[in-house]
Amino acid sequence: MALVRLVMNFLVAGALLGVLAVTVAYPKYKAWDNTPAFGKALCDCAETTRQTAQGLIDAQMTGCAAGAGVGAAAGIAFAFLRRKKVVAAAPAK
């Protein structure tokens, strides 16, 4: 049971870190992506805003899933590396 709890803790921590990373990085990327090369914007601003919000939510879900996967893998690796090796007892004479 301790192994499952350890892996779940890593999974949740990874998911939260994934969402945090996307929340910080995505708005800067989206602003760069929507900047027109020349002149003024030639778009429907309401539709662009809706698409941007939907894109942020999609990116956060992707970051959550990726972070959860990495966290679960790290938790499993940490649990197996932390195991103590059992030394066989010397035979009695």
Biopython code that builds the backbone (N, CA, C, O; Angstrom):
import numpy as np
from Bio.PDB.StructureBuilder import StructureBuilder

atoms = [
    (1, "MET", "N", (0.822, -1.189, 0.000)),
    (1, "MET", "CA", (0.000, 0.000, 0.000)),
    (1, "MET", "C", (0.870, 1.257, 0.000)),
    (1, "MET", "O", (0.503, 2.278, -0.581)),
    (2, "ALA", "N", (2.018, 1.168, 0.655)),
    (2, "ALA", "CA", (2.909, 2.327, 0.691)),
    (2, "ALA", "C", (3.447, 2.651, -0.702)),
    (2, "ALA", "O", (3.658, 3.815, -1.040)),
    (3, "LEU", "N", (3.665, 1.616, -1.500)),
    (3, "LEU", "CA", (4.151, 1.823, -2.865)),
    (3, "LEU", "C", (3.118, 2.583, -3.693)),
    (3, "LEU", "O", (3.470, 3.505, -4.429)),
    (4, "VAL", "N", (1.858, 2.206, -3.577)),
    (4, "VAL", "CA", (0.792, 2.878, -4.333)),
    (4, "VAL", "C", (0.671, 4.336, -3.885)),
    (4, "VAL", "O", (0.510, 5.234, -4.712)),
    (5, "ARG", "N", (0.748, 4.563, -2.586)),
    (5, "ARG", "CA", (0.650, 5.932, -2.075)),
    (5, "ARG", "C", (1.823, 6.785, -2.580)),
    (5, "ARG", "O", (1.633, 7.941, -2.958)),
    (6, "LEU", "N", (3.025, 6.219, -2.587)),
    (6, "LEU", "CA", (4.196, 6.949, -3.078)),
    (6, "LEU", "C", (4.053, 7.296, -4.551)),
    (6, "LEU", "O", (4.316, 8.428, -4.956)),
    (7, "VAL", "N", (3.636, 6.321, -5.351)),
    (7, "VAL", "CA", (3.473, 6.558, -6.790)),
    (7, "VAL", "C", (2.368, 7.582, -7.035)),
    (7, "VAL", "O", (2.518, 8.450, -7.896)),
    (8, "MET", "N", (1.271, 7.498, -6.302)),
    (8, "MET", "CA", (0.181, 8.464, -6.468)),
    (8, "MET", "C", (0.621, 9.875, -6.068)),
    (8, "MET", "O", (0.219, 10.848, -6.706)),
    (9, "ASN", "N", (1.434, 9.996, -5.028)),
    (9, "ASN", "CA", (1.946, 11.311, -4.648)),
    (9, "ASN", "C", (2.802, 11.905, -5.765)),
    (9, "ASN", "O", (2.671, 13.087, -6.084)),
    (10, "PHE", "N", (3.671, 11.097, -6.358)),
    (10, "PHE", "CA", (4.475, 11.570, -7.481)),
    (10, "PHE", "C", (3.593, 11.913, -8.673)),
    (10, "PHE", "O", (3.848, 12.901, -9.362)),
    (11, "LEU", "N", (2.553, 11.108, -8.932)),
    (11, "LEU", "CA", (1.656, 11.350, -10.050)),
    (11, "LEU", "C", (0.942, 12.688, -9.897)),
    (11, "LEU", "O", (0.884, 13.474, -10.842)),
    (12, "VAL", "N", (0.401, 12.945, -8.714)),
    (12, "VAL", "CA", (-0.319, 14.204, -8.488)),
    (12, "VAL", "C", (0.634, 15.395, -8.550)),
    (12, "VAL", "O", (0.301, 16.433, -9.123)),
    (13, "ALA", "N", (1.816, 15.244, -7.960)),
    (13, "ALA", "CA", (2.796, 16.338, -8.015)),
    (13, "ALA", "C", (3.211, 16.623, -9.455)),
    (13, "ALA", "O", (3.346, 17.785, -9.840)),
    (14, "GLY", "N", (3.412, 15.590, -10.244)),
    (14, "GLY", "CA", (3.765, 15.775, -11.650)),
    (14, "GLY", "C", (2.654, 16.446, -12.437)),
    (14, "GLY", "O", (2.915, 17.303, -13.281)),
    (15, "ALA", "N", (1.419, 16.059, -12.164)),
    (15, "ALA", "CA", (0.283, 16.675, -12.850)),
    (15, "ALA", "C", (0.184, 18.161, -12.511)),
    (15, "ALA", "O", (-0.034, 18.991, -13.394)),
    (16, "LEU", "N", (0.342, 18.489, -11.246)),
    (16, "LEU", "CA", (0.285, 19.900, -10.849)),
    (16, "LEU", "C", (1.428, 20.705, -11.458)),
    (16, "LEU", "O", (1.223, 21.836, -11.900)),
    (17, "LEU", "N", (2.623, 20.136, -11.483)),
    (17, "LEU", "CA", (3.749, 20.841, -12.103)),
    (17, "LEU", "C", (3.545, 21.006, -13.607)),
    (17, "LEU", "O", (3.928, 22.030, -14.172)),
    (18, "GLY", "N", (2.952, 20.017, -14.256)),
    (18, "GLY", "CA", (2.662, 20.129, -15.685)),
    (18, "GLY", "C", (1.681, 21.245, -15.981)),
    (18, "GLY", "O", (1.886, 22.021, -16.914)),
    (19, "VAL", "N", (0.617, 21.335, -15.200)),
    (19, "VAL", "CA", (-0.368, 22.408, -15.381)),
    (19, "VAL", "C", (0.270, 23.763, -15.101)),
    (19, "VAL", "O", (0.023, 24.726, -15.827)),
    (20, "LEU", "N", (1.080, 23.846, -14.064)),
    (20, "LEU", "CA", (1.743, 25.109, -13.730)),
    (20, "LEU", "C", (2.680, 25.553, -14.844)),
    (20, "LEU", "O", (2.697, 26.730, -15.206)),
    (21, "ALA", "N", (3.453, 24.630, -15.388)),
    (21, "ALA", "CA", (4.387, 24.980, -16.459)),
    (21, "ALA", "C", (3.650, 25.486, -17.695)),
    (21, "ALA", "O", (4.067, 26.468, -18.309)),
    (22, "VAL", "N", (2.563, 24.823, -18.059)),
    (22, "VAL", "CA", (1.797, 25.244, -19.241)),
    (22, "VAL", "C", (1.128, 26.584, -18.984)),
    (22, "VAL", "O", (1.088, 27.432, -19.875)),
    (23, "THR", "N", (0.600, 26.790, -17.779)),
    (23, "THR", "CA", (-0.074, 28.044, -17.467)),
    (23, "THR", "C", (0.887, 29.220, -17.551)),
    (23, "THR", "O", (0.480, 30.321, -17.924)),
    (24, "VAL", "N", (2.138, 29.012, -17.215)),
    (24, "VAL", "CA", (3.135, 30.081, -17.289)),
    (24, "VAL", "C", (3.603, 30.304, -18.727)),
    (24, "VAL", "O", (3.737, 31.448, -19.162)),
    (25, "ALA", "N", (3.851, 29.229, -19.461)),
    (25, "ALA", "CA", (4.476, 29.349, -20.778)),
    (25, "ALA", "C", (3.489, 29.604, -21.917)),
    (25, "ALA", "O", (3.834, 30.310, -22.865)),
    (26, "TYR", "N", (2.293, 29.062, -21.859)),
    (26, "TYR", "CA", (1.380, 29.121, -22.997)),
    (26, "TYR", "C", (0.923, 30.528, -23.368)),
    (26, "TYR", "O", (0.894, 30.840, -24.558)),
    (27, "PRO", "N", (0.566, 31.393, -22.427)),
    (27, "PRO", "CA", (0.126, 32.735, -22.849)),
    (27, "PRO", "C", (1.192, 33.506, -23.636)),
    (27, "PRO", "O", (0.856, 34.248, -24.559)),
    (28, "LYS", "N", (2.457, 33.342, -23.287)),
    (28, "LYS", "CA", (3.525, 34.024, -24.023)),
    (28, "LYS", "C", (3.639, 33.469, -25.438)),
    (28, "LYS", "O", (3.830, 34.215, -26.398)),
    (29, "TYR", "N", (3.521, 32.157, -25.551)),
    (29, "TYR", "CA", (3.563, 31.543, -26.878)),
    (29, "TYR", "C", (2.381, 31.994, -27.723)),
    (29, "TYR", "O", (2.543, 32.334, -28.895)),
    (30, "LYS", "N", (1.196, 31.996, -27.132)),
    (30, "LYS", "CA", (0.000, 32.355, -27.892)),
    (30, "LYS", "C", (0.037, 33.820, -28.322)),
    (30, "LYS", "O", (-0.415, 34.153, -29.417)),
    (31, "ALA", "N", (0.570, 34.696, -27.472)),
    (31, "ALA", "CA", (0.701, 36.106, -27.861)),
    (31, "ALA", "C", (1.666, 36.241, -29.039)),
    (31, "ALA", "O", (1.417, 37.016, -29.962)),
    (32, "TRP", "N", (2.754, 35.498, -29.008)),
    (32, "TRP", "CA", (3.713, 35.535, -30.114)),
    (32, "TRP", "C", (3.076, 34.960, -31.382)),
    (32, "TRP", "O", (3.275, 35.488, -32.476)),
    (33, "ASP", "N", (2.315, 33.883, -31.230)),
    (33, "ASP", "CA", (1.710, 33.221, -32.375)),
    (33, "ASP", "C", (0.635, 34.090, -33.034)),
    (33, "ASP", "O", (0.443, 34.008, -34.247)),
    (34, "ASN", "N", (-0.063, 34.915, -32.263)),
    (34, "ASN", "CA", (-1.133, 35.748, -32.803)),
    (34, "ASN", "C", (-0.682, 37.145, -33.205)),
    (34, "ASN", "O", (-1.510, 37.942, -33.644)),
    (35, "THR", "N", (0.574, 37.465, -33.073)),
    (35, "THR", "CA", (1.072, 38.783, -33.463)),
    (35, "THR", "C", (1.186, 38.842, -34.986)),
    (35, "THR", "O", (1.849, 37.995, -35.585)),
    (36, "PRO", "N", (0.555, 39.821, -35.618)),
    (36, "PRO", "CA", (0.646, 39.906, -37.079)),
    (36, "PRO", "C", (2.048, 40.345, -37.503)),
    (36, "PRO", "O", (2.719, 41.105, -36.804)),
    (37, "ALA", "N", (2.462, 39.855, -38.643)),
    (37, "ALA", "CA", (3.792, 40.194, -39.141)),
    (37, "ALA", "C", (3.861, 41.649, -39.596)),
    (37, "ALA", "O", (4.851, 42.329, -39.327)),
    (38, "PHE", "N", (2.836, 42.132, -40.273)),
    (38, "PHE", "CA", (2.819, 43.496, -40.785)),
    (38, "PHE", "C", (1.454, 44.111, -40.537)),
    (38, "PHE", "O", (0.430, 43.441, -40.671)),
    (39, "GLY", "N", (1.440, 45.382, -40.176)),
    (39, "GLY", "CA", (0.178, 46.110, -40.056)),
    (39, "GLY", "C", (-0.641, 45.730, -38.849)),
    (39, "GLY", "O", (-0.118, 45.275, -37.831)),
    (40, "LYS", "N", (-1.945, 45.928, -38.984)),
    (40, "LYS", "CA", (-2.839, 45.650, -37.858)),
    (40, "LYS", "C", (-3.466, 44.267, -38.001)),
    (40, "LYS", "O", (-3.389, 43.633, -39.053)),
    (41, "ALA", "N", (-4.086, 43.821, -36.914)),
    (41, "ALA", "CA", (-4.699, 42.500, -36.906)),
    (41, "ALA", "C", (-5.900, 42.453, -37.849)),
    (41, "ALA", "O", (-6.696, 43.390, -37.904)),
    (42, "LEU", "N", (-6.018, 41.381, -38.570)),
    (42, "LEU", "CA", (-7.122, 41.196, -39.506)),
    (42, "LEU", "C", (-7.969, 40.004, -39.063)),
    (42, "LEU", "O", (-8.234, 39.096, -39.851)),
    (43, "CYS", "N", (-8.388, 40.012, -37.809)),
    (43, "CYS", "CA", (-9.113, 38.864, -37.289)),
    (43, "CYS", "C", (-10.361, 39.317, -36.546)),
    (43, "CYS", "O", (-10.536, 40.497, -36.241)),
    (44, "ASP", "N", (-11.209, 38.361, -36.270)),
    (44, "ASP", "CA", (-12.375, 38.568, -35.427)),
    (44, "ASP", "C", (-11.910, 38.370, -33.989)),
    (44, "ASP", "O", (-11.632, 37.244, -33.575)),
    (45, "CYS", "N", (-11.824, 39.449, -33.232)),
    (45, "CYS", "CA", (-11.221, 39.384, -31.896)),
    (45, "CYS", "C", (-12.004, 38.499, -30.932)),
    (45, "CYS", "O", (-11.400, 37.842, -30.084)),
    (46, "ALA", "N", (-13.324, 38.465, -31.039)),
    (46, "ALA", "CA", (-14.115, 37.609, -30.149)),
    (46, "ALA", "C", (-13.806, 36.136, -30.415)),
    (46, "ALA", "O", (-13.647, 35.362, -29.471)),
    (47, "GLU", "N", (-13.721, 35.748, -31.660)),
    (47, "GLU", "CA", (-13.407, 34.363, -32.012)),
    (47, "GLU", "C", (-11.974, 34.014, -31.613)),
    (47, "GLU", "O", (-11.714, 32.910, -31.136)),
    (48, "THR", "N", (-11.057, 34.936, -31.803)),
    (48, "THR", "CA", (-9.672, 34.707, -31.406)),
    (48, "THR", "C", (-9.559, 34.524, -29.897)),
    (48, "THR", "O", (-8.796, 33.677, -29.433)),
    (49, "THR", "N", (-10.308, 35.305, -29.130)),
    (49, "THR", "CA", (-10.305, 35.168, -27.679)),
    (49, "THR", "C", (-10.848, 33.814, -27.263)),
    (49, "THR", "O", (-10.284, 33.169, -26.379)),
    (50, "ARG", "N", (-11.943, 33.370, -27.890)),
    (50, "ARG", "CA", (-12.506, 32.069, -27.571)),
    (50, "ARG", "C", (-11.529, 30.949, -27.902)),
    (50, "ARG", "O", (-11.366, 30.012, -27.120)),
    (51, "GLN", "N", (-10.884, 31.044, -29.053)),
    (51, "GLN", "CA", (-9.919, 30.030, -29.453)),
    (51, "GLN", "C", (-8.701, 30.019, -28.522)),
    (51, "GLN", "O", (-8.152, 28.959, -28.222)),
    (52, "THR", "N", (-8.289, 31.199, -28.071)),
    (52, "THR", "CA", (-7.152, 31.285, -27.165)),
    (52, "THR", "C", (-7.479, 30.638, -25.828)),
    (52, "THR", "O", (-6.664, 29.893, -25.283)),
    (53, "ALA", "N", (-8.656, 30.913, -25.298)),
    (53, "ALA", "CA", (-9.060, 30.304, -24.024)),
    (53, "ALA", "C", (-9.170, 28.794, -24.173)),
    (53, "ALA", "O", (-8.722, 28.051, -23.299)),
    (54, "GLN", "N", (-9.758, 28.333, -25.266)),
    (54, "GLN", "CA", (-9.873, 26.897, -25.490)),
    (54, "GLN", "C", (-8.497, 26.262, -25.665)),
    (54, "GLN", "O", (-8.254, 25.153, -25.190)),
    (55, "GLY", "N", (-7.611, 26.960, -26.339)),
    (55, "GLY", "CA", (-6.247, 26.452, -26.509)),
    (55, "GLY", "C", (-5.507, 26.341, -25.188)),
    (55, "GLY", "O", (-4.753, 25.392, -24.973)),
    (56, "LEU", "N", (-5.718, 27.312, -24.296)),
    (56, "LEU", "CA", (-5.079, 27.263, -22.982)),
    (56, "LEU", "C", (-5.590, 26.069, -22.178)),
    (56, "LEU", "O", (-4.810, 25.366, -21.535)),
    (57, "ILE", "N", (-6.898, 25.847, -22.217)),
    (57, "ILE", "CA", (-7.462, 24.708, -21.492)),
    (57, "ILE", "C", (-6.943, 23.388, -22.074)),
    (57, "ILE", "O", (-6.593, 22.477, -21.323)),
    (58, "ASP", "N", (-6.892, 23.281, -23.388)),
    (58, "ASP", "CA", (-6.362, 22.068, -24.020)),
    (58, "ASP", "C", (-4.898, 21.850, -23.649)),
    (58, "ASP", "O", (-4.491, 20.728, -23.349)),
    (59, "ALA", "N", (-4.112, 22.917, -23.670)),
    (59, "ALA", "CA", (-2.700, 22.803, -23.320)),
    (59, "ALA", "C", (-2.525, 22.422, -21.849)),
    (59, "ALA", "O", (-1.616, 21.663, -21.513)),
    (60, "GLN", "N", (-3.379, 22.939, -20.976)),
    (60, "GLN", "CA", (-3.292, 22.573, -19.568)),
    (60, "GLN", "C", (-3.620, 21.101, -19.360)),
    (60, "GLN", "O", (-2.973, 20.435, -18.552)),
    (61, "MET", "N", (-4.603, 20.588, -20.066)),
    (61, "MET", "CA", (-4.944, 19.165, -19.941)),
    (61, "MET", "C", (-3.803, 18.287, -20.462)),
    (61, "MET", "O", (-3.497, 17.246, -19.881)),
    (62, "THR", "N", (-3.184, 18.711, -21.553)),
    (62, "THR", "CA", (-2.042, 17.976, -22.077)),
    (62, "THR", "C", (-0.880, 18.019, -21.091)),
    (62, "THR", "O", (-0.226, 17.004, -20.852)),
    (63, "GLY", "N", (-0.625, 19.192, -20.518)),
    (63, "GLY", "CA", (0.433, 19.314, -19.519)),
    (63, "GLY", "C", (0.150, 18.488, -18.281)),
    (63, "GLY", "O", (1.064, 17.910, -17.693)),
    (64, "CYS", "N", (-1.111, 18.431, -17.881)),
    (64, "CYS", "CA", (-1.509, 17.625, -16.726)),
    (64, "CYS", "C", (-1.250, 16.148, -17.003)),
    (64, "CYS", "O", (-0.689, 15.448, -16.160)),
    (65, "ALA", "N", (-1.652, 15.673, -18.169)),
    (65, "ALA", "CA", (-1.447, 14.265, -18.510)),
    (65, "ALA", "C", (0.035, 13.925, -18.631)),
    (65, "ALA", "O", (0.479, 12.885, -18.146)),
    (66, "ALA", "N", (0.797, 14.801, -19.276)),
    (66, "ALA", "CA", (2.232, 14.553, -19.416)),
    (66, "ALA", "C", (2.925, 14.582, -18.061)),
    (66, "ALA", "O", (3.766, 13.732, -17.768)),
    (67, "GLY", "N", (2.574, 15.548, -17.247)),
    (67, "GLY", "CA", (3.172, 15.625, -15.915)),
    (67, "GLY", "C", (2.803, 14.438, -15.057)),
    (67, "GLY", "O", (3.634, 13.948, -14.292)),
    (68, "ALA", "N", (1.563, 13.959, -15.167)),
    (68, "ALA", "CA", (1.145, 12.781, -14.404)),
    (68, "ALA", "C", (1.911, 11.547, -14.860)),
    (68, "ALA", "O", (2.311, 10.725, -14.036)),
    (69, "GLY", "N", (2.114, 11.415, -16.148)),
    (69, "GLY", "CA", (2.883, 10.275, -16.655)),
    (69, "GLY", "C", (4.326, 10.301, -16.197)),
    (69, "GLY", "O", (4.865, 9.281, -15.767)),
    (70, "VAL", "N", (4.947, 11.453, -16.286)),
    (70, "VAL", "CA", (6.334, 11.587, -15.831)),
    (70, "VAL", "C", (6.417, 11.385, -14.323)),
    (70, "VAL", "O", (7.346, 10.746, -13.829)),
    (71, "GLY", "N", (5.449, 11.928, -13.596)),
    (71, "GLY", "CA", (5.441, 11.762, -12.144)),
    (71, "GLY", "C", (5.258, 10.313, -11.735)),
    (71, "GLY", "O", (5.911, 9.845, -10.802)),
    (72, "ALA", "N", (4.377, 9.598, -12.423)),
    (72, "ALA", "CA", (4.174, 8.180, -12.114)),
    (72, "ALA", "C", (5.437, 7.373, -12.403)),
    (72, "ALA", "O", (5.822, 6.511, -11.614)),
    (73, "ALA", "N", (6.077, 7.654, -13.530)),
    (73, "ALA", "CA", (7.321, 6.949, -13.855)),
    (73, "ALA", "C", (8.408, 7.255, -12.832)),
    (73, "ALA", "O", (9.148, 6.363, -12.418)),
    (74, "ALA", "N", (8.503, 8.519, -12.427)),
    (74, "ALA", "CA", (9.500, 8.893, -11.422)),
    (74, "ALA", "C", (9.186, 8.246, -10.078)),
    (74, "ALA", "O", (10.100, 7.827, -9.367)),
    (75, "GLY", "N", (7.915, 8.159, -9.722)),
    (75, "GLY", "CA", (7.532, 7.515, -8.469)),
    (75, "GLY", "C", (7.872, 6.039, -8.452)),
    (75, "GLY", "O", (8.365, 5.518, -7.452)),
    (76, "ILE", "N", (7.607, 5.362, -9.565)),
    (76, "ILE", "CA", (7.939, 3.939, -9.652)),
    (76, "ILE", "C", (9.449, 3.740, -9.585)),
    (76, "ILE", "O", (9.932, 2.858, -8.876)),
    (77, "ALA", "N", (10.196, 4.563, -10.327)),
    (77, "ALA", "CA", (11.657, 4.457, -10.292)),
    (77, "ALA", "C", (12.196, 4.753, -8.895)),
    (77, "ALA", "O", (13.090, 4.058, -8.413)),
    (78, "PHE", "N", (11.661, 5.767, -8.254)),
    (78, "PHE", "CA", (12.100, 6.122, -6.905)),
    (78, "PHE", "C", (11.795, 4.999, -5.924)),
    (78, "PHE", "O", (12.618, 4.693, -5.061)),
    (79, "ALA", "N", (10.627, 4.385, -6.046)),
    (79, "ALA", "CA", (10.241, 3.302, -5.136)),
    (79, "ALA", "C", (11.152, 2.093, -5.302)),
    (79, "ALA", "O", (11.554, 1.481, -4.313)),
    (80, "PHE", "N", (11.482, 1.743, -6.539)),
    (80, "PHE", "CA", (12.338, 0.582, -6.752)),
    (80, "PHE", "C", (13.791, 0.860, -6.390)),
    (80, "PHE", "O", (14.499, -0.046, -5.948)),
    (81, "LEU", "N", (14.242, 2.078, -6.567)),
    (81, "LEU", "CA", (15.617, 2.407, -6.172)),
    (81, "LEU", "C", (15.761, 2.507, -4.659)),
    (81, "LEU", "O", (16.852, 2.324, -4.118)),
    (82, "ARG", "N", (14.661, 2.797, -3.986)),
    (82, "ARG", "CA", (14.702, 2.972, -2.542)),
    (82, "ARG", "C", (14.621, 1.647, -1.783)),
    (82, "ARG", "O", (14.907, 1.603, -0.587)),
    (83, "ARG", "N", (14.240, 0.587, -2.455)),
    (83, "ARG", "CA", (14.119, -0.714, -1.802)),
    (83, "ARG", "C", (15.452, -1.149, -1.218)),
    (83, "ARG", "O", (16.512, -0.941, -1.809)),
    (84, "LYS", "N", (15.371, -1.752, -0.051)),
    (84, "LYS", "CA", (16.579, -2.268, 0.594)),
    (84, "LYS", "C", (16.844, -3.675, 0.072)),
    (84, "LYS", "O", (15.924, -4.471, -0.113)),
    (85, "LYS", "N", (18.106, -3.957, -0.158)),
    (85, "LYS", "CA", (18.476, -5.289, -0.624)),
    (85, "LYS", "C", (18.613, -6.197, 0.591)),
    (85, "LYS", "O", (19.247, -5.828, 1.580)),
    (86, "VAL", "N", (18.026, -7.370, 0.517)),
    (86, "VAL", "CA", (18.083, -8.337, 1.602)),
    (86, "VAL", "C", (19.325, -9.191, 1.415)),
    (86, "VAL", "O", (19.522, -9.805, 0.367)),
    (87, "VAL", "N", (20.160, -9.221, 2.447)),
    (87, "VAL", "CA", (21.387, -10.022, 2.403)),
    (87, "VAL", "C", (21.077, -11.386, 2.996)),
    (87, "VAL", "O", (20.506, -11.496, 4.081)),
    (88, "ALA", "N", (21.463, -12.415, 2.266)),
    (88, "ALA", "CA", (21.220, -13.777, 2.747)),
    (88, "ALA", "C", (22.095, -14.055, 3.962)),
    (88, "ALA", "O", (23.264, -13.670, 4.006)),
    (89, "ALA", "N", (21.518, -14.719, 4.931)),
    (89, "ALA", "CA", (22.264, -15.060, 6.148)),
    (89, "ALA", "C", (23.261, -16.175, 5.840)),
    (89, "ALA", "O", (23.030, -17.018, 4.973)),
    (90, "ALA", "N", (24.375, -16.156, 6.574)),
    (90, "ALA", "CA", (25.399, -17.183, 6.403)),
    (90, "ALA", "C", (24.877, -18.513, 6.933)),
    (90, "ALA", "O", (24.176, -18.542, 7.944)),
    (91, "PRO", "N", (25.206, -19.602, 6.269)),
    (91, "PRO", "CA", (24.708, -20.903, 6.741)),
    (91, "PRO", "C", (25.301, -21.258, 8.124)),
    (91, "PRO", "O", (26.463, -20.966, 8.405)),
    (92, "ALA", "N", (24.491, -21.882, 8.959)),
    (92, "ALA", "CA", (24.956, -22.288, 10.303)),
    (92, "ALA", "C", (25.836, -23.510, 10.206)),
    (92, "ALA", "O", (25.617, -24.368, 9.351)),
    (93, "LYS", "N", (26.854, -23.605, 11.092)),
    (93, "LYS", "CA", (27.773, -24.752, 11.090)),
    (93, "LYS", "C", (27.356, -25.795, 12.064)),
    (93, "LYS", "O", (28.019, -26.824, 12.187)),
]
sb = StructureBuilder()
sb.init_structure("model")
sb.init_model(0)
sb.init_chain("A")
sb.init_seg("    ")
for serial, (resi, resn, name, xyz) in enumerate(atoms, 1):
    if name == "N":
        sb.init_residue(resn, " ", resi, " ")
    sb.init_atom(name, np.array(xyz, "f"), 0.0, 1.0, " ", f" {name:<3s}", serial, name[0])
structure = sb.get_structure()
